Amino acid sequence: MSTDFNPADPFAMFRQLLQSATPPGAQPFLPPMTEEEVDRKIAELKVVETWLTMNLGMLAMQIKTLEMQRAALAALRPKEK
């Protein structure tokens, strides 16, 4: 599997994050063994959380924009008699 970025693959970033965060041969969901590994994993997960929060905000903003556009179009539509 290639680690090149593919914009058509929405999970490419997560796959790359898991590959870089996991030592070769280890399974990605095994608990870390040292305090440094725990701290590194917490930092990585906080980055992912921030990214997801940002995307959620952008999605909510896009929904609100489309709702406002729909309301504007409805207001400009000629009334049927």
PyMOL Python script that loads the backbone (N, CA, C, O; Angstrom):
from pymol import cmd

cmd.read_pdbstr("""\
ATOM      1  N   MET A   1       0.837  -1.168   0.000  1.00  0.00           N
ATOM      2  CA  MET A   1       0.000   0.000   0.000  1.00  0.00           C
ATOM      3  C   MET A   1       0.884   1.234   0.000  1.00  0.00           C
ATOM      4  O   MET A   1       1.842   1.316   0.770  1.00  0.00           O
ATOM      5  N   SER A   2       0.574   2.180  -0.845  1.00  0.00           N
ATOM      6  CA  SER A   2       1.380   3.384  -0.978  1.00  0.00           C
ATOM      7  C   SER A   2       0.973   4.403   0.072  1.00  0.00           C
ATOM      8  O   SER A   2      -0.201   4.503   0.428  1.00  0.00           O
ATOM      9  N   THR A   3       1.958   5.170   0.573  1.00  0.00           N
ATOM     10  CA  THR A   3       1.652   6.215   1.550  1.00  0.00           C
ATOM     11  C   THR A   3       1.501   7.562   0.866  1.00  0.00           C
ATOM     12  O   THR A   3       1.407   8.583   1.546  1.00  0.00           O
ATOM     13  N   ASP A   4       1.476   7.594  -0.478  1.00  0.00           N
ATOM     14  CA  ASP A   4       1.276   8.849  -1.193  1.00  0.00           C
ATOM     15  C   ASP A   4      -0.116   9.379  -0.912  1.00  0.00           C
ATOM     16  O   ASP A   4      -1.060   8.608  -0.737  1.00  0.00           O
ATOM     17  N   PHE A   5      -0.241  10.703  -0.870  1.00  0.00           N
ATOM     18  CA  PHE A   5      -1.537  11.330  -0.606  1.00  0.00           C
ATOM     19  C   PHE A   5      -2.445  11.161  -1.803  1.00  0.00           C
ATOM     20  O   PHE A   5      -2.046  11.439  -2.934  1.00  0.00           O
ATOM     21  N   ASN A   6      -3.657  10.708  -1.565  1.00  0.00           N
ATOM     22  CA  ASN A   6      -4.656  10.541  -2.604  1.00  0.00           C
ATOM     23  C   ASN A   6      -5.905  11.307  -2.171  1.00  0.00           C
ATOM     24  O   ASN A   6      -6.589  10.876  -1.243  1.00  0.00           O
ATOM     25  N   PRO A   7      -6.224  12.441  -2.823  1.00  0.00           N
ATOM     26  CA  PRO A   7      -7.380  13.223  -2.394  1.00  0.00           C
ATOM     27  C   PRO A   7      -8.713  12.490  -2.550  1.00  0.00           C
ATOM     28  O   PRO A   7      -9.699  12.872  -1.921  1.00  0.00           O
ATOM     29  N   ALA A   8      -8.758  11.456  -3.368  1.00  0.00           N
ATOM     30  CA  ALA A   8      -9.988  10.700  -3.537  1.00  0.00           C
ATOM     31  C   ALA A   8     -10.218   9.718  -2.388  1.00  0.00           C
ATOM     32  O   ALA A   8     -11.313   9.169  -2.258  1.00  0.00           O
ATOM     33  N   ASP A   9      -9.205   9.492  -1.556  1.00  0.00           N
ATOM     34  CA  ASP A   9      -9.307   8.564  -0.438  1.00  0.00           C
ATOM     35  C   ASP A   9      -9.441   9.354   0.861  1.00  0.00           C
ATOM     36  O   ASP A   9      -8.457   9.918   1.338  1.00  0.00           O
ATOM     37  N   PRO A  10     -10.663   9.406   1.451  1.00  0.00           N
ATOM     38  CA  PRO A  10     -10.843  10.220   2.649  1.00  0.00           C
ATOM     39  C   PRO A  10     -10.120   9.678   3.878  1.00  0.00           C
ATOM     40  O   PRO A  10      -9.948  10.405   4.856  1.00  0.00           O
ATOM     41  N   PHE A  11      -9.697   8.421   3.848  1.00  0.00           N
ATOM     42  CA  PHE A  11      -9.034   7.837   5.004  1.00  0.00           C
ATOM     43  C   PHE A  11      -7.520   7.752   4.842  1.00  0.00           C
ATOM     44  O   PHE A  11      -6.838   7.143   5.667  1.00  0.00           O
ATOM     45  N   ALA A  12      -6.998   8.357   3.787  1.00  0.00           N
ATOM     46  CA  ALA A  12      -5.558   8.296   3.533  1.00  0.00           C
ATOM     47  C   ALA A  12      -4.769   8.926   4.669  1.00  0.00           C
ATOM     48  O   ALA A  12      -3.728   8.402   5.068  1.00  0.00           O
ATOM     49  N   MET A  13      -5.259  10.057   5.199  1.00  0.00           N
ATOM     50  CA  MET A  13      -4.538  10.718   6.278  1.00  0.00           C
ATOM     51  C   MET A  13      -4.469   9.833   7.518  1.00  0.00           C
ATOM     52  O   MET A  13      -3.423   9.738   8.160  1.00  0.00           O
ATOM     53  N   PHE A  14      -5.591   9.183   7.856  1.00  0.00           N
ATOM     54  CA  PHE A  14      -5.598   8.316   9.029  1.00  0.00           C
ATOM     55  C   PHE A  14      -4.700   7.100   8.835  1.00  0.00           C
ATOM     56  O   PHE A  14      -3.995   6.683   9.753  1.00  0.00           O
ATOM     57  N   ARG A  15      -4.733   6.540   7.634  1.00  0.00           N
ATOM     58  CA  ARG A  15      -3.892   5.387   7.348  1.00  0.00           C
ATOM     59  C   ARG A  15      -2.422   5.762   7.474  1.00  0.00           C
ATOM     60  O   ARG A  15      -1.626   5.013   8.041  1.00  0.00           O
ATOM     61  N   GLN A  16      -2.066   6.936   6.938  1.00  0.00           N
ATOM     62  CA  GLN A  16      -0.684   7.394   7.015  1.00  0.00           C
ATOM     63  C   GLN A  16      -0.302   7.669   8.465  1.00  0.00           C
ATOM     64  O   GLN A  16       0.816   7.356   8.876  1.00  0.00           O
ATOM     65  N   LEU A  17      -1.215   8.249   9.247  1.00  0.00           N
ATOM     66  CA  LEU A  17      -0.950   8.523  10.654  1.00  0.00           C
ATOM     67  C   LEU A  17      -0.705   7.224  11.412  1.00  0.00           C
ATOM     68  O   LEU A  17       0.229   7.135  12.210  1.00  0.00           O
ATOM     69  N   LEU A  18      -1.540   6.219  11.164  1.00  0.00           N
ATOM     70  CA  LEU A  18      -1.365   4.943  11.848  1.00  0.00           C
ATOM     71  C   LEU A  18      -0.060   4.261  11.445  1.00  0.00           C
ATOM     72  O   LEU A  18       0.611   3.654  12.280  1.00  0.00           O
ATOM     73  N   GLN A  19       0.298   4.362  10.162  1.00  0.00           N
ATOM     74  CA  GLN A  19       1.540   3.739   9.704  1.00  0.00           C
ATOM     75  C   GLN A  19       2.748   4.406  10.324  1.00  0.00           C
ATOM     76  O   GLN A  19       3.709   3.732  10.698  1.00  0.00           O
ATOM     77  N   SER A  20       2.709   5.740  10.439  1.00  0.00           N
ATOM     78  CA  SER A  20       3.862   6.438  10.999  1.00  0.00           C
ATOM     79  C   SER A  20       3.912   6.318  12.512  1.00  0.00           C
ATOM     80  O   SER A  20       4.991   6.420  13.095  1.00  0.00           O
ATOM     81  N   ALA A  21       2.777   6.104  13.165  1.00  0.00           N
ATOM     82  CA  ALA A  21       2.734   6.037  14.617  1.00  0.00           C
ATOM     83  C   ALA A  21       2.995   4.633  15.154  1.00  0.00           C
ATOM     84  O   ALA A  21       3.242   4.459  16.347  1.00  0.00           O
ATOM     85  N   THR A  22       2.942   3.647  14.291  1.00  0.00           N
ATOM     86  CA  THR A  22       3.067   2.260  14.714  1.00  0.00           C
ATOM     87  C   THR A  22       4.411   1.691  14.268  1.00  0.00           C
ATOM     88  O   THR A  22       4.765   1.796  13.093  1.00  0.00           O
ATOM     89  N   PRO A  23       5.153   1.097  15.179  1.00  0.00           N
ATOM     90  CA  PRO A  23       6.401   0.458  14.761  1.00  0.00           C
ATOM     91  C   PRO A  23       6.117  -0.689  13.797  1.00  0.00           C
ATOM     92  O   PRO A  23       5.058  -1.313  13.871  1.00  0.00           O
ATOM     93  N   PRO A  24       7.052  -0.972  12.896  1.00  0.00           N
ATOM     94  CA  PRO A  24       6.826  -2.062  11.939  1.00  0.00           C
ATOM     95  C   PRO A  24       6.523  -3.373  12.660  1.00  0.00           C
ATOM     96  O   PRO A  24       7.216  -3.757  13.602  1.00  0.00           O
ATOM     97  N   GLY A  25       5.487  -4.040  12.201  1.00  0.00           N
ATOM     98  CA  GLY A  25       5.117  -5.340  12.758  1.00  0.00           C
ATOM     99  C   GLY A  25       4.170  -5.261  13.937  1.00  0.00           C
ATOM    100  O   GLY A  25       3.597  -6.280  14.322  1.00  0.00           O
ATOM    101  N   ALA A  26       3.983  -4.091  14.523  1.00  0.00           N
ATOM    102  CA  ALA A  26       3.077  -3.950  15.659  1.00  0.00           C
ATOM    103  C   ALA A  26       1.667  -3.662  15.154  1.00  0.00           C
ATOM    104  O   ALA A  26       1.484  -3.064  14.094  1.00  0.00           O
ATOM    105  N   GLN A  27       0.702  -4.083  15.906  1.00  0.00           N
ATOM    106  CA  GLN A  27      -0.681  -3.791  15.547  1.00  0.00           C
ATOM    107  C   GLN A  27      -1.027  -2.397  16.065  1.00  0.00           C
ATOM    108  O   GLN A  27      -0.574  -2.014  17.144  1.00  0.00           O
ATOM    109  N   PRO A  28      -1.818  -1.634  15.319  1.00  0.00           N
ATOM    110  CA  PRO A  28      -2.034  -0.227  15.669  1.00  0.00           C
ATOM    111  C   PRO A  28      -2.795   0.013  16.968  1.00  0.00           C
ATOM    112  O   PRO A  28      -2.692   1.104  17.529  1.00  0.00           O
ATOM    113  N   PHE A  29      -3.556  -0.961  17.470  1.00  0.00           N
ATOM    114  CA  PHE A  29      -4.368  -0.700  18.655  1.00  0.00           C
ATOM    115  C   PHE A  29      -3.855  -1.418  19.900  1.00  0.00           C
ATOM    116  O   PHE A  29      -4.582  -1.542  20.886  1.00  0.00           O
ATOM    117  N   LEU A  30      -2.616  -1.890  19.865  1.00  0.00           N
ATOM    118  CA  LEU A  30      -2.011  -2.429  21.076  1.00  0.00           C
ATOM    119  C   LEU A  30      -1.633  -1.273  21.986  1.00  0.00           C
ATOM    120  O   LEU A  30      -1.203  -0.231  21.493  1.00  0.00           O
ATOM    121  N   PRO A  31      -1.777  -1.419  23.289  1.00  0.00           N
ATOM    122  CA  PRO A  31      -1.438  -0.312  24.173  1.00  0.00           C
ATOM    123  C   PRO A  31       0.067  -0.032  24.159  1.00  0.00           C
ATOM    124  O   PRO A  31       0.869  -0.964  24.095  1.00  0.00           O
ATOM    125  N   PRO A  32       0.453   1.248  24.220  1.00  0.00           N
ATOM    126  CA  PRO A  32       1.880   1.588  24.258  1.00  0.00           C
ATOM    127  C   PRO A  32       2.517   1.073  25.543  1.00  0.00           C
ATOM    128  O   PRO A  32       1.827   0.869  26.542  1.00  0.00           O
ATOM    129  N   MET A  33       3.817   0.865  25.520  1.00  0.00           N
ATOM    130  CA  MET A  33       4.506   0.262  26.657  1.00  0.00           C
ATOM    131  C   MET A  33       5.240   1.270  27.546  1.00  0.00           C
ATOM    132  O   MET A  33       5.467   0.988  28.723  1.00  0.00           O
ATOM    133  N   THR A  34       5.613   2.424  27.017  1.00  0.00           N
ATOM    134  CA  THR A  34       6.367   3.380  27.811  1.00  0.00           C
ATOM    135  C   THR A  34       5.588   4.678  27.956  1.00  0.00           C
ATOM    136  O   THR A  34       4.651   4.945  27.205  1.00  0.00           O
ATOM    137  N   GLU A  35       5.995   5.484  28.943  1.00  0.00           N
ATOM    138  CA  GLU A  35       5.334   6.765  29.172  1.00  0.00           C
ATOM    139  C   GLU A  35       5.519   7.707  27.982  1.00  0.00           C
ATOM    140  O   GLU A  35       4.615   8.474  27.650  1.00  0.00           O
ATOM    141  N   GLU A  36       6.690   7.649  27.340  1.00  0.00           N
ATOM    142  CA  GLU A  36       6.942   8.479  26.166  1.00  0.00           C
ATOM    143  C   GLU A  36       6.005   8.107  25.016  1.00  0.00           C
ATOM    144  O   GLU A  36       5.500   8.980  24.310  1.00  0.00           O
ATOM    145  N   GLU A  37       5.777   6.806  24.836  1.00  0.00           N
ATOM    146  CA  GLU A  37       4.861   6.356  23.792  1.00  0.00           C
ATOM    147  C   GLU A  37       3.435   6.807  24.087  1.00  0.00           C
ATOM    148  O   GLU A  37       2.701   7.186  23.174  1.00  0.00           O
ATOM    149  N   VAL A  38       3.042   6.767  25.360  1.00  0.00           N
ATOM    150  CA  VAL A  38       1.706   7.214  25.743  1.00  0.00           C
ATOM    151  C   VAL A  38       1.567   8.708  25.449  1.00  0.00           C
ATOM    152  O   VAL A  38       0.562   9.137  24.882  1.00  0.00           O
ATOM    153  N   ASP A  39       2.576   9.504  25.832  1.00  0.00           N
ATOM    154  CA  ASP A  39       2.532  10.947  25.574  1.00  0.00           C
ATOM    155  C   ASP A  39       2.480  11.245  24.087  1.00  0.00           C
ATOM    156  O   ASP A  39       1.733  12.122  23.654  1.00  0.00           O
ATOM    157  N   ARG A  40       3.272  10.520  23.296  1.00  0.00           N
ATOM    158  CA  ARG A  40       3.286  10.721  21.846  1.00  0.00           C
ATOM    159  C   ARG A  40       1.935  10.359  21.241  1.00  0.00           C
ATOM    160  O   ARG A  40       1.438  11.062  20.361  1.00  0.00           O
ATOM    161  N   LYS A  41       1.342   9.271  21.707  1.00  0.00           N
ATOM    162  CA  LYS A  41       0.036   8.841  21.194  1.00  0.00           C
ATOM    163  C   LYS A  41      -1.051   9.852  21.557  1.00  0.00           C
ATOM    164  O   LYS A  41      -1.923  10.147  20.739  1.00  0.00           O
ATOM    165  N   ILE A  42      -1.001  10.387  22.787  1.00  0.00           N
ATOM    166  CA  ILE A  42      -1.966  11.410  23.199  1.00  0.00           C
ATOM    167  C   ILE A  42      -1.842  12.636  22.306  1.00  0.00           C
ATOM    168  O   ILE A  42      -2.851  13.181  21.859  1.00  0.00           O
ATOM    169  N   ALA A  43      -0.619  13.074  22.042  1.00  0.00           N
ATOM    170  CA  ALA A  43      -0.396  14.241  21.187  1.00  0.00           C
ATOM    171  C   ALA A  43      -0.923  13.991  19.778  1.00  0.00           C
ATOM    172  O   ALA A  43      -1.547  14.873  19.188  1.00  0.00           O
ATOM    173  N   GLU A  44      -0.682  12.807  19.235  1.00  0.00           N
ATOM    174  CA  GLU A  44      -1.156  12.476  17.897  1.00  0.00           C
ATOM    175  C   GLU A  44      -2.685  12.457  17.846  1.00  0.00           C
ATOM    176  O   GLU A  44      -3.287  12.959  16.897  1.00  0.00           O
ATOM    177  N   LEU A  45      -3.299  11.881  18.862  1.00  0.00           N
ATOM    178  CA  LEU A  45      -4.754  11.806  18.887  1.00  0.00           C
ATOM    179  C   LEU A  45      -5.376  13.188  19.061  1.00  0.00           C
ATOM    180  O   LEU A  45      -6.458  13.444  18.531  1.00  0.00           O
ATOM    181  N   LYS A  46      -4.714  14.078  19.792  1.00  0.00           N
ATOM    182  CA  LYS A  46      -5.214  15.450  19.923  1.00  0.00           C
ATOM    183  C   LYS A  46      -5.157  16.183  18.588  1.00  0.00           C
ATOM    184  O   LYS A  46      -6.029  16.997  18.285  1.00  0.00           O
ATOM    185  N   VAL A  47      -4.122  15.893  17.783  1.00  0.00           N
ATOM    186  CA  VAL A  47      -4.039  16.489  16.450  1.00  0.00           C
ATOM    187  C   VAL A  47      -5.209  16.012  15.597  1.00  0.00           C
ATOM    188  O   VAL A  47      -5.840  16.810  14.903  1.00  0.00           O
ATOM    189  N   VAL A  48      -5.497  14.731  15.645  1.00  0.00           N
ATOM    190  CA  VAL A  48      -6.614  14.176  14.876  1.00  0.00           C
ATOM    191  C   VAL A  48      -7.934  14.771  15.378  1.00  0.00           C
ATOM    192  O   VAL A  48      -8.806  15.108  14.578  1.00  0.00           O
ATOM    193  N   GLU A  49      -8.080  14.899  16.699  1.00  0.00           N
ATOM    194  CA  GLU A  49      -9.297  15.486  17.262  1.00  0.00           C
ATOM    195  C   GLU A  49      -9.486  16.922  16.772  1.00  0.00           C
ATOM    196  O   GLU A  49     -10.596  17.319  16.418  1.00  0.00           O
ATOM    197  N   THR A  50      -8.405  17.695  16.753  1.00  0.00           N
ATOM    198  CA  THR A  50      -8.480  19.072  16.275  1.00  0.00           C
ATOM    199  C   THR A  50      -8.880  19.111  14.810  1.00  0.00           C
ATOM    200  O   THR A  50      -9.709  19.929  14.412  1.00  0.00           O
ATOM    201  N   TRP A  51      -8.299  18.233  14.009  1.00  0.00           N
ATOM    202  CA  TRP A  51      -8.616  18.170  12.580  1.00  0.00           C
ATOM    203  C   TRP A  51     -10.091  17.830  12.371  1.00  0.00           C
ATOM    204  O   TRP A  51     -10.763  18.444  11.542  1.00  0.00           O
ATOM    205  N   LEU A  52     -10.591  16.850  13.127  1.00  0.00           N
ATOM    206  CA  LEU A  52     -11.989  16.463  12.993  1.00  0.00           C
ATOM    207  C   LEU A  52     -12.923  17.581  13.455  1.00  0.00           C
ATOM    208  O   LEU A  52     -13.956  17.822  12.829  1.00  0.00           O
ATOM    209  N   THR A  53     -12.570  18.260  14.539  1.00  0.00           N
ATOM    210  CA  THR A  53     -13.379  19.375  15.025  1.00  0.00           C
ATOM    211  C   THR A  53     -13.447  20.486  13.985  1.00  0.00           C
ATOM    212  O   THR A  53     -14.510  21.061  13.748  1.00  0.00           O
ATOM    213  N   MET A  54     -12.305  20.784  13.367  1.00  0.00           N
ATOM    214  CA  MET A  54     -12.276  21.808  12.330  1.00  0.00           C
ATOM    215  C   MET A  54     -13.174  21.415  11.160  1.00  0.00           C
ATOM    216  O   MET A  54     -13.925  22.245  10.648  1.00  0.00           O
ATOM    217  N   ASN A  55     -13.102  20.166  10.741  1.00  0.00           N
ATOM    218  CA  ASN A  55     -13.940  19.705   9.630  1.00  0.00           C
ATOM    219  C   ASN A  55     -15.416  19.721  10.003  1.00  0.00           C
ATOM    220  O   ASN A  55     -16.260  20.028   9.161  1.00  0.00           O
ATOM    221  N   LEU A  56     -15.735  19.401  11.234  1.00  0.00           N
ATOM    222  CA  LEU A  56     -17.128  19.452  11.680  1.00  0.00           C
ATOM    223  C   LEU A  56     -17.640  20.887  11.629  1.00  0.00           C
ATOM    224  O   LEU A  56     -18.771  21.127  11.206  1.00  0.00           O
ATOM    225  N   GLY A  57     -16.820  21.836  12.054  1.00  0.00           N
ATOM    226  CA  GLY A  57     -17.211  23.242  11.980  1.00  0.00           C
ATOM    227  C   GLY A  57     -17.421  23.701  10.548  1.00  0.00           C
ATOM    228  O   GLY A  57     -18.367  24.433  10.259  1.00  0.00           O
ATOM    229  N   MET A  58     -16.540  23.273   9.652  1.00  0.00           N
ATOM    230  CA  MET A  58     -16.675  23.646   8.245  1.00  0.00           C
ATOM    231  C   MET A  58     -17.937  23.032   7.646  1.00  0.00           C
ATOM    232  O   MET A  58     -18.623  23.676   6.853  1.00  0.00           O
ATOM    233  N   LEU A  59     -18.244  21.807   8.014  1.00  0.00           N
ATOM    234  CA  LEU A  59     -19.452  21.146   7.526  1.00  0.00           C
ATOM    235  C   LEU A  59     -20.702  21.868   8.023  1.00  0.00           C
ATOM    236  O   LEU A  59     -21.636  22.093   7.253  1.00  0.00           O
ATOM    237  N   ALA A  60     -20.724  22.229   9.301  1.00  0.00           N
ATOM    238  CA  ALA A  60     -21.874  22.948   9.852  1.00  0.00           C
ATOM    239  C   ALA A  60     -22.048  24.295   9.156  1.00  0.00           C
ATOM    240  O   ALA A  60     -23.172  24.710   8.875  1.00  0.00           O
ATOM    241  N   MET A  61     -20.935  24.979   8.878  1.00  0.00           N
ATOM    242  CA  MET A  61     -21.007  26.271   8.198  1.00  0.00           C
ATOM    243  C   MET A  61     -21.549  26.105   6.784  1.00  0.00           C
ATOM    244  O   MET A  61     -22.335  26.933   6.324  1.00  0.00           O
ATOM    245  N   GLN A  62     -21.142  25.049   6.091  1.00  0.00           N
ATOM    246  CA  GLN A  62     -21.637  24.812   4.734  1.00  0.00           C
ATOM    247  C   GLN A  62     -23.132  24.504   4.750  1.00  0.00           C
ATOM    248  O   GLN A  62     -23.865  24.961   3.873  1.00  0.00           O
ATOM    249  N   ILE A  63     -23.590  23.738   5.732  1.00  0.00           N
ATOM    250  CA  ILE A  63     -25.023  23.437   5.844  1.00  0.00           C
ATOM    251  C   ILE A  63     -25.807  24.718   6.077  1.00  0.00           C
ATOM    252  O   ILE A  63     -26.826  24.947   5.426  1.00  0.00           O
ATOM    253  N   LYS A  64     -25.336  25.564   7.009  1.00  0.00           N
ATOM    254  CA  LYS A  64     -26.026  26.834   7.282  1.00  0.00           C
ATOM    255  C   LYS A  64     -26.050  27.727   6.046  1.00  0.00           C
ATOM    256  O   LYS A  64     -27.061  28.373   5.775  1.00  0.00           O
ATOM    257  N   THR A  65     -24.960  27.772   5.299  1.00  0.00           N
ATOM    258  CA  THR A  65     -24.902  28.585   4.082  1.00  0.00           C
ATOM    259  C   THR A  65     -25.924  28.100   3.062  1.00  0.00           C
ATOM    260  O   THR A  65     -26.620  28.908   2.447  1.00  0.00           O
ATOM    261  N   LEU A  66     -26.016  26.790   2.881  1.00  0.00           N
ATOM    262  CA  LEU A  66     -26.990  26.243   1.936  1.00  0.00           C
ATOM    263  C   LEU A  66     -28.421  26.497   2.405  1.00  0.00           C
ATOM    264  O   LEU A  66     -29.300  26.757   1.583  1.00  0.00           O
ATOM    265  N   GLU A  67     -28.663  26.427   3.698  1.00  0.00           N
ATOM    266  CA  GLU A  67     -30.004  26.734   4.211  1.00  0.00           C
ATOM    267  C   GLU A  67     -30.361  28.195   3.960  1.00  0.00           C
ATOM    268  O   GLU A  67     -31.495  28.507   3.598  1.00  0.00           O
ATOM    269  N   MET A  68     -29.389  29.097   4.154  1.00  0.00           N
ATOM    270  CA  MET A  68     -29.633  30.513   3.878  1.00  0.00           C
ATOM    271  C   MET A  68     -29.872  30.740   2.391  1.00  0.00           C
ATOM    272  O   MET A  68     -30.724  31.545   2.014  1.00  0.00           O
ATOM    273  N   GLN A  69     -29.122  30.034   1.541  1.00  0.00           N
ATOM    274  CA  GLN A  69     -29.313  30.159   0.091  1.00  0.00           C
ATOM    275  C   GLN A  69     -30.702  29.669  -0.294  1.00  0.00           C
ATOM    276  O   GLN A  69     -31.371  30.289  -1.121  1.00  0.00           O
ATOM    277  N   ARG A  70     -31.142  28.561   0.298  1.00  0.00           N
ATOM    278  CA  ARG A  70     -32.477  28.038   0.009  1.00  0.00           C
ATOM    279  C   ARG A  70     -33.554  29.032   0.437  1.00  0.00           C
ATOM    280  O   ARG A  70     -34.532  29.238  -0.281  1.00  0.00           O
ATOM    281  N   ALA A  71     -33.375  29.649   1.606  1.00  0.00           N
ATOM    282  CA  ALA A  71     -34.348  30.637   2.081  1.00  0.00           C
ATOM    283  C   ALA A  71     -34.370  31.867   1.169  1.00  0.00           C
ATOM    284  O   ALA A  71     -35.436  32.418   0.895  1.00  0.00           O
ATOM    285  N   ALA A  72     -33.205  32.294   0.704  1.00  0.00           N
ATOM    286  CA  ALA A  72     -33.142  33.452  -0.194  1.00  0.00           C
ATOM    287  C   ALA A  72     -33.822  33.135  -1.524  1.00  0.00           C
ATOM    288  O   ALA A  72     -34.556  33.964  -2.061  1.00  0.00           O
ATOM    289  N   LEU A  73     -33.583  31.955  -2.046  1.00  0.00           N
ATOM    290  CA  LEU A  73     -34.229  31.565  -3.311  1.00  0.00           C
ATOM    291  C   LEU A  73     -35.736  31.470  -3.147  1.00  0.00           C
ATOM    292  O   LEU A  73     -36.486  31.851  -4.045  1.00  0.00           O
ATOM    293  N   ALA A  74     -36.181  30.964  -2.007  1.00  0.00           N
ATOM    294  CA  ALA A  74     -37.620  30.866  -1.764  1.00  0.00           C
ATOM    295  C   ALA A  74     -38.242  32.254  -1.652  1.00  0.00           C
ATOM    296  O   ALA A  74     -39.368  32.465  -2.101  1.00  0.00           O
ATOM    297  N   ALA A  75     -37.519  33.204  -1.059  1.00  0.00           N
ATOM    298  CA  ALA A  75     -38.043  34.561  -0.911  1.00  0.00           C
ATOM    299  C   ALA A  75     -38.102  35.287  -2.256  1.00  0.00           C
ATOM    300  O   ALA A  75     -38.976  36.128  -2.465  1.00  0.00           O
ATOM    301  N   LEU A  76     -37.201  34.976  -3.146  1.00  0.00           N
ATOM    302  CA  LEU A  76     -37.154  35.640  -4.453  1.00  0.00           C
ATOM    303  C   LEU A  76     -38.062  34.983  -5.482  1.00  0.00           C
ATOM    304  O   LEU A  76     -38.324  35.563  -6.536  1.00  0.00           O
ATOM    305  N   ARG A  77     -38.543  33.786  -5.191  1.00  0.00           N
ATOM    306  CA  ARG A  77     -39.404  33.071  -6.120  1.00  0.00           C
ATOM    307  C   ARG A  77     -40.740  33.804  -6.239  1.00  0.00           C
ATOM    308  O   ARG A  77     -41.321  34.198  -5.228  1.00  0.00           O
ATOM    309  N   PRO A  78     -41.233  33.991  -7.475  1.00  0.00           N
ATOM    310  CA  PRO A  78     -42.531  34.664  -7.630  1.00  0.00           C
ATOM    311  C   PRO A  78     -43.634  33.830  -6.991  1.00  0.00           C
ATOM    312  O   PRO A  78     -43.655  32.604  -7.099  1.00  0.00           O
ATOM    313  N   LYS A  79     -44.532  34.514  -6.336  1.00  0.00           N
ATOM    314  CA  LYS A  79     -45.652  33.827  -5.692  1.00  0.00           C
ATOM    315  C   LYS A  79     -46.646  33.373  -6.746  1.00  0.00           C
ATOM    316  O   LYS A  79     -46.945  34.108  -7.687  1.00  0.00           O
ATOM    317  N   GLU A  80     -47.150  32.171  -6.585  1.00  0.00           N
ATOM    318  CA  GLU A  80     -48.165  31.656  -7.515  1.00  0.00           C
ATOM    319  C   GLU A  80     -49.525  32.216  -7.105  1.00  0.00           C
ATOM    320  O   GLU A  80     -49.830  32.340  -5.918  1.00  0.00           O
ATOM    321  N   LYS A  81     -50.331  32.551  -8.105  1.00  0.00           N
ATOM    322  CA  LYS A  81     -51.657  33.124  -7.817  1.00  0.00           C
ATOM    323  C   LYS A  81     -52.719  32.092  -7.871  1.00  0.00           C
ATOM    324  O   LYS A  81     -53.891  32.401  -7.654  1.00  0.00           O
TER     325      LYS A  81
END
""", "prot")
cmd.dss("prot")
cmd.show_as("cartoon", "prot")
cmd.util.cbc("prot")
cmd.orient("prot")
